Amino acid sequence: MVLFFKSQPTQSLKKQVLKTLPSCIDKTYNLGVEEGDASVLISGEILNEAVRCRLHFTCKDITAFSSENLLPADLTSSSLQQVRRANFWRNEALEAYSIMDRVCRLMIHLRSQENHILQKLSIWQTQLIIYYSVNITPSSFNSSKLGIVDAFRRIFEFMSIGLLTHHKLRDPVDPDDDNIFSTVGEQDKENLAEWAAQSLKHIAFDQVDEIFPIVFDSLTDEEDGNEHDENLEKEDSQNDNNEETLQKSPEKSENISEIDEQLAKTSIDP
């Protein structure tokens, strides 16, 4: 959570928040307050669930003026930048395509996997790749027709054709940043393009599970044993039913033979 102030936040302001905040928290909640460099952390438990909420301090106009009493300008600027990015995503990306959040969550899920190539990109760089690639469409294209697979096809096409390595893209939130991928190494850019090309091939051959691996939990030994016992019980019950059927079949055949004898004795004159 980001708290906006009229002027640049100071150390004395943070101390005042630390002093006042505990009295504003319901005493029935098991929550504590801790001091950070340019933030205040509220943490604890509510209904046996762990809770963490960090309050960041910032203002709309941050100057380079330095003072011992001011909070670090780089931290307050970072908080302001996060707010601007969130506003851009909500007002621009989600306004154009309603599925952008779902696509973004899947990309961040991929990025969270161990040693995944997407970790070479920041979350904001990943979001801008999604935004730019999905929005490069004809003006007549109906956004309601854009599906998840179509969106990822556009993303992988965007990454695989060399836009990361041979072109510069401006940060729409920071006008001073004319190349959002300047922090990514050249080899990492090539590896990202290669991964995107391979992912594009998986989509073409309907192998989406190769991109988003789905892990099914295997049955435990106890569950395997229970399932085996259930199968044995079913087999035993089926065998019992078969034996009963075999025992009843002679009676049925005897009845049929008696009917045949009576029919043979019966004669109908022409």
N, C-alpha and C positions, 0 to 999 in steps of 0.2 A: 504494500500500500504506500502511496506517495502523498505526502502532505505538502501543499503549496502555501507559501508565505508571501506577504507583500514585498518584503525585502530579503536579501540574502540571509539564510539562517546562520545563527551564531552558536557558539558553545554554551553561552548563558541561556539561550532559548532551549537548547536541548536539555540542559540541566532542569529548567523549569518544567518541561514536559515529563521528565523522569520523576520529578517531585509530585506532579499533579495527577499523572495517569493512574497510579495504583488506587487512588480514592474514587476513580470513575469506574473501576471494574467491580462487578458484583462479587461480594465476598464468598458466595457459594461456589464460585469457580476457583479451581486450583491453578491460578495463573500467576506468573512472576514477570518482572520487568528487568531487562538488562540493557546496558549502554553499549552502543557501537560507535564506530568512527564518525559516521554521519547519519546514524539511524538509531532506532530504539527497537529492541526485540521483545515481543510478548510471547511467552511460551508456557506450557503446562499441560493440564489435562482437563477435558470437559466430557463428562459421562464416560470415563475410562478411555477416551480417545485423545491421542497426542495432538496438540495444537501449537502451531508456530505462525506468528504474524510479525513481519518486520515493517516498521514505519520509516520510510525514507524522507528526508527533508530536502526541499528544493524551492526555487522560485522561477518566475518566467524570465527575468533579466539577471543573468549571472555575468559578472565582470571579472576581469583578471586581477582585480585589486586583492592584495593579500593582507591578512591581519591575523594576529594570534587568536582573536576571538571568533573569527569566521570559521565555519566548517570547511573541510577541504573542497576546493572548487571542482576538482576532477570527479569527486563522488556526487556532489550535488548536480553537476552537469550530466553525469551518467543517468541519474534518476529522471532528470528532465527529458533526456533523449529516449528513455524507455517509454515514457508517457506519450511522446510524439510518435514513436513507432507503433504503439498500441492504437492510437487514434487513426493513424494512416491505414493500418490493417483493417480496422473496423469500418472506416468511411470509404476506402477505396477498394480493397480486395473483396470484402464481404458484400459490398454494395453491388459489385459486378457479378460475382458468382457465389451462390449460397453454399456451395460445397467446399469452399476454400479452407474452412476450418478443419473439415474432415481430412482433406488432402494433407494439410499441414501437420495434423496429429499423426498421420501414418508416416510421413517423412521424418518427424522427430522420433517416432518409435523405431524406425530403421536406424537412425543416427545413434540411438541409445544402445544398440547392440555392441558387444565387445569388439573392439578394433575395427569398427565399420569405417569405410572410406569417407562417409559423410561427416565424420567427426573432424575432418580437416576444415570444414565450414562451420562458422558460427550459426546459431539459430536464426539470427537476423539475415545472414547471407542466404540461408536455406529458404527463408520466407520470401526473399526478393527473387530468387530463382523461380519459385512457384508463381509469384505474382507476374513477373515478366513473361515467362513461358506460356502460361495459361491465357494471358491477355493478348498475345500475338495471334489474333484470329481475325477473319473477315468481319467487317462491321455488320453484315447481314446475318452473322451466326447467332442463333438463338441460345442464350446462356442456359436456358432450362433444359436443353438437350445434352449438356455437358455432363458425362458420367465420370466416375472415379477412374476407370481404366483409360478413358479418353484423356483425362487430365494428366495422368502419369505418362501416357504416350507423348504428350506435348512436352512435359518436363524433361524426359529422357532424350527426346529429339533436340531440345534446346541445349542440353548439356553435352551431347555427343558430337555436335557439328562444330565445336571449337569456339563457341562464344566466350567461354571462360578464359581461353588462352590467347585469343587474337583480338579481342574487343574489350572495350571499357564500358562499364555501366555505372551511371551516376546513382548515388544514394538519394532517393526522393525526399528523405527527411533531413539529410545533412547536405546543404548546397556546396560545402567546401570539399566534399568527398566525391571526386569525379571517377573513381574506380573502386567499386565496392569489394573487388577481389584482390586488391593490392597486398593484402596480408596472407594470401594463399601462395605457396611455392609453385614454381613452374611444373615440377615433377608431380606434385599433388594434383594440379589442374589436369595433367595428362591422365593420371590414374582415375580421376573422377570422370573424365570423358570416356575412358575405356569401360569403366563400370556402367555408365549410362548406356553405352552402345550394346553391351551384353544384356542389360535389363530390357532394352528395346527389343532385342531378339527374343527374349523369353515371352514378352507380351505378344509378339507376332505369332509365336507357336503355342499360344494359350497355356503358358507355363508361369502364371502369376505366382504360384506357390514357391517358385524358385527365387523370387524377389522378396516375398513376404512369407518366410517359412512358418508353417503351422506345426506345432509340436503337440501331439496327443499324449496325454498321460497314460503310461502303461498300467495294466492291472497289477495290483499287489499280489504277493504269494497267497495271502489269505483269500482274496477275491478269486484268484485262479482256482484254489482248492474248492471253494464254495461252488463255483461254476461247474467244476468237474463232478462234484457230488450230485448237483442238480441234474446233470446229463445222465449219470448212472441211474438215478431214481426214475427218470423218464424212460430209460431203456428197460428197466425192470418192470415198470407199469405196462409198457407196450408188450413185453413178453407174456405177462400175466393175462392180458386181454387176448393175445393170440391163442394161449392155451385154452381159455374159456371158449373161444370160438371153435377150436378143434373138438372140444368135448361135446359141444352142442350140435355139431354137424352130423354125427351118425343119426341122432334122433330125427333130424330134418330129412335125411335120405330115406329112413324107414317110412316116414309118413308119405313121401313121394311114391315109394314102391307099392304101398297099400292102395293109393289112389289109382295107380296104373292097373292093378289087378281087378279092381271094381269096374274100371272102364272096359277092360277086356271081357268081363262077364256080361256087360250090357250090350244088347244087340238092338238095332233099329231097323225094322222091316222097310224095304223100299216101297 
